[in-house]
Amino acid sequence: MAANEASDTELNPSVGYFFATPVVAAIVPGAEAINADLVPKVRAQREVEAGKRASNRGGWHSAAPIDEWAGDSGRAIVNAGKAMANQMTLDRSGNALAVDWLWRAWANINGPGHANDFHCHPGAMWSSTYYVDDGGCAENPALGGEFEIMDPRGPQVAMHDPSLIIADGGQNSGGTTITFTPRAGLLLMFPGWLQHQVRPYNGSRERISFAFNLSRTD
């Protein structure tokens, strides 16, 4: 077959999209009242405990279990995440099920210049972050503080040619990263193995968030 004949051949390929990574987002019902209750509780807890160092560069990461100090508002956030996780979780036969999730949660306060390094959450099926106070980021994206996820498939596409991506039927980062702007009341949920970080926050206020992991109890 001549070269020009081959170029005129029309193919009708069947394309399957595999190994997609879900990142789920929702505004929590009643978020305004929940946040108004949580802001003073988080700040009061910071006064009585030094917190801990995890992935955070600066800022405060609570250490004491939130069920000891965050009350009903803290549990409301976790319960919203558990309900969302059950919507997103099936058994191996594709059937819906209600998982009795084991959870661990903590609060974060980031001030000017604070950030979190890339990390994942070993042992968690789902991980979540919830924004109590976005520090003004929603109104002014120049303040930074974005939640950033790394393409788990690696950087090969970007290293070959940064101008190209593979048509995968979704939000293809082309081997780089995707960012989400914080917004008060926003709950993000993602697989615990997904590498993520928080970019430096450049605002003058404090940005407050909750994070939690969900895993099986058995």
C-alpha positions as CSV (number, residue, x, y, z in Angstrom):
1,M,0.0,0.0,0.0
2,A,1.3,3.4,-0.9
3,A,2.0,6.0,1.8
4,N,-0.8,8.3,0.5
5,E,-3.3,5.4,0.6
6,A,-2.4,4.7,4.3
7,S,-2.9,8.4,5.2
8,D,-6.4,8.3,3.7
9,T,-7.5,5.3,5.8
10,E,-10.2,6.2,8.3
11,L,-10.1,4.4,11.7
12,N,-12.9,4.0,14.1
13,P,-11.1,3.2,17.3
14,S,-12.7,2.2,20.6
15,V,-11.2,4.2,23.4
16,G,-11.3,3.2,27.0
17,Y,-10.4,5.6,29.8
18,F,-8.8,3.8,32.8
19,F,-7.2,4.7,36.1
20,A,-9.0,8.0,36.6
21,T,-8.4,9.6,40.0
22,P,-11.6,11.0,41.6
23,V,-11.4,14.3,43.5
24,V,-14.9,15.1,44.9
25,A,-16.1,18.6,46.0
26,A,-19.2,19.8,47.7
27,I,-20.4,22.7,49.8
28,V,-21.4,21.4,53.2
29,P,-25.0,22.3,54.1
30,G,-25.2,24.8,57.0
31,A,-21.5,25.7,56.5
32,E,-21.9,29.3,57.6
33,A,-23.2,28.4,61.0
34,I,-20.7,25.5,61.4
35,N,-17.8,27.8,60.6
36,A,-19.0,30.6,62.9
37,D,-19.0,28.0,65.7
38,L,-15.6,26.5,64.8
39,V,-13.5,29.6,64.4
40,P,-13.3,30.5,68.1
41,K,-13.0,26.8,69.1
42,V,-10.0,26.3,66.8
43,R,-8.3,29.4,68.1
44,A,-9.0,28.5,71.7
45,Q,-7.5,25.1,71.2
46,R,-4.4,26.6,69.8
47,E,-4.0,28.5,73.0
48,V,-3.9,25.3,75.1
49,E,-1.8,23.0,72.9
50,A,1.4,23.6,70.9
51,G,0.2,21.4,68.1
52,K,2.5,19.1,66.0
53,R,4.7,19.2,63.0
54,A,3.5,17.1,60.1
55,S,3.6,18.3,56.5
56,N,3.1,21.9,57.6
57,R,5.7,24.6,57.0
58,G,4.8,27.0,59.7
59,G,1.3,27.4,60.9
60,W,-0.5,25.2,63.5
61,H,-1.6,21.6,63.2
62,S,-3.7,20.3,66.1
63,A,-2.7,17.2,68.0
64,A,-5.6,16.5,70.4
65,P,-8.5,14.5,68.8
66,I,-11.2,17.0,67.6
67,D,-14.0,15.1,69.3
68,E,-12.5,16.3,72.6
69,W,-12.9,20.0,71.7
70,A,-14.6,20.7,68.3
71,G,-18.1,19.5,69.4
72,D,-21.0,19.0,67.2
73,S,-19.7,21.3,64.4
74,G,-16.5,19.2,64.1
75,R,-18.5,16.0,63.9
76,A,-20.8,17.6,61.3
77,I,-17.9,18.1,59.0
78,V,-16.7,14.5,59.5
79,N,-20.2,13.1,59.0
80,A,-20.6,15.0,55.7
81,G,-17.3,13.5,54.6
82,K,-18.4,10.0,55.6
83,A,-21.7,10.4,53.7
84,M,-19.8,11.6,50.6
85,A,-17.3,8.7,50.9
86,N,-20.2,6.2,51.0
87,Q,-21.6,7.7,47.8
88,M,-18.2,7.2,46.2
89,T,-17.4,3.7,47.5
90,L,-18.5,0.3,46.0
91,D,-17.7,-3.3,46.7
92,R,-15.7,-5.3,44.1
93,S,-18.9,-6.3,42.4
94,G,-20.0,-2.7,41.8
95,N,-22.6,-2.6,44.6
96,A,-23.2,0.3,46.9
97,L,-22.5,-0.2,50.6
98,A,-22.5,1.8,53.8
99,V,-19.0,1.6,55.4
100,D,-18.6,2.0,59.1
101,W,-15.7,4.4,58.6
102,L,-12.9,4.8,61.2
103,W,-11.8,8.5,61.2
104,R,-9.1,10.8,62.5
105,A,-9.4,14.5,62.1
106,W,-7.3,17.6,62.9
107,A,-7.4,21.4,62.4
108,N,-4.9,23.7,60.7
109,I,-4.2,27.4,60.9
110,N,-2.0,28.9,58.3
111,G,-0.9,32.5,58.5
112,P,1.2,34.6,56.1
113,G,3.8,32.6,54.3
114,H,2.7,29.2,55.7
115,A,2.2,26.1,53.5
116,N,2.2,22.3,53.5
117,D,4.7,20.2,51.6
118,F,3.7,17.4,49.2
119,H,2.5,14.3,51.1
120,C,0.0,11.5,51.2
121,H,-2.0,9.8,53.9
122,P,-0.9,6.1,54.3
123,G,-3.6,3.8,55.6
124,A,-6.5,6.0,54.5
125,M,-9.1,5.0,51.9
126,W,-10.3,8.6,51.6
127,S,-8.8,11.9,52.8
128,S,-10.6,15.2,53.0
129,T,-10.0,18.9,53.7
130,Y,-12.7,21.4,54.7
131,Y,-12.3,25.2,54.7
132,V,-13.6,26.9,57.8
133,D,-12.1,30.3,56.8
134,D,-10.4,30.7,53.4
135,G,-8.5,33.8,54.5
136,G,-9.8,35.8,51.6
137,C,-8.5,33.4,48.9
138,A,-11.9,32.9,47.3
139,E,-12.3,36.6,46.6
140,N,-8.6,37.2,45.7
141,P,-6.8,34.2,44.1
142,A,-3.5,36.2,44.3
143,L,-3.4,35.4,48.0
144,G,-2.3,31.8,47.0
145,G,-2.9,29.0,49.5
146,E,-4.2,26.7,46.8
147,F,-4.8,23.0,47.4
148,E,-2.6,21.3,44.8
149,I,-2.6,17.6,43.7
150,M,0.1,15.9,41.7
151,D,-0.6,13.7,38.6
152,P,-0.1,10.2,40.0
153,R,0.9,8.9,36.6
154,G,4.1,10.8,36.8
155,P,5.7,13.6,34.7
156,Q,6.6,11.7,31.6
157,V,4.2,13.5,29.3
158,A,5.3,16.9,30.5
159,M,9.0,16.0,30.2
160,H,8.5,14.8,26.6
161,D,6.7,18.0,25.5
162,P,5.1,20.4,28.0
163,S,2.7,21.6,25.4
164,L,1.0,18.2,25.0
165,I,-1.5,16.2,27.0
166,I,-3.2,12.8,26.3
167,A,-6.9,12.9,25.6
168,D,-8.2,10.9,28.6
169,G,-11.8,12.2,28.8
170,G,-11.2,14.3,31.9
171,Q,-9.0,16.9,33.6
172,N,-5.6,15.7,32.3
173,S,-2.7,17.6,33.9
174,G,-0.2,16.3,31.4
175,G,2.0,15.0,34.1
176,T,2.0,18.2,36.2
177,T,-0.4,19.4,38.9
178,I,-3.9,20.8,39.3
179,T,-4.9,23.4,41.9
180,F,-8.1,24.2,43.8
181,T,-8.9,27.6,45.3
182,P,-10.0,27.5,49.0
183,R,-13.5,28.6,49.8
184,A,-15.2,28.6,53.2
185,G,-17.6,25.7,53.4
186,L,-15.9,23.7,50.6
187,L,-15.2,20.0,51.3
188,L,-12.7,18.2,49.1
189,M,-12.3,14.4,49.2
190,F,-9.7,12.3,47.4
191,P,-7.9,8.9,47.7
192,G,-5.5,8.9,50.6
193,W,-2.6,7.9,48.3
194,L,-2.9,11.0,46.2
195,Q,0.1,13.3,46.6
196,H,-1.1,16.8,47.6
197,Q,0.2,20.0,49.1
198,V,-0.9,23.5,50.1
199,R,0.8,26.4,48.4
200,P,2.1,29.3,50.5
201,Y,-0.7,31.6,51.7
202,N,0.1,35.3,51.1
203,G,-2.8,36.9,52.9
204,S,-2.7,39.0,56.1
205,R,-5.4,37.0,57.9
206,E,-5.4,33.4,59.2
207,R,-6.7,30.6,57.0
208,I,-8.4,27.8,59.0
209,S,-9.1,24.3,57.7
210,F,-10.0,20.9,59.0
211,A,-8.6,17.6,57.5
212,F,-9.5,14.0,58.2
213,N,-8.8,10.5,57.0
214,L,-11.4,7.7,56.6
215,S,-10.4,4.0,56.8
216,R,-12.1,0.6,57.4
217,T,-12.8,-0.5,60.9
218,D,-12.3,-4.2,60.1
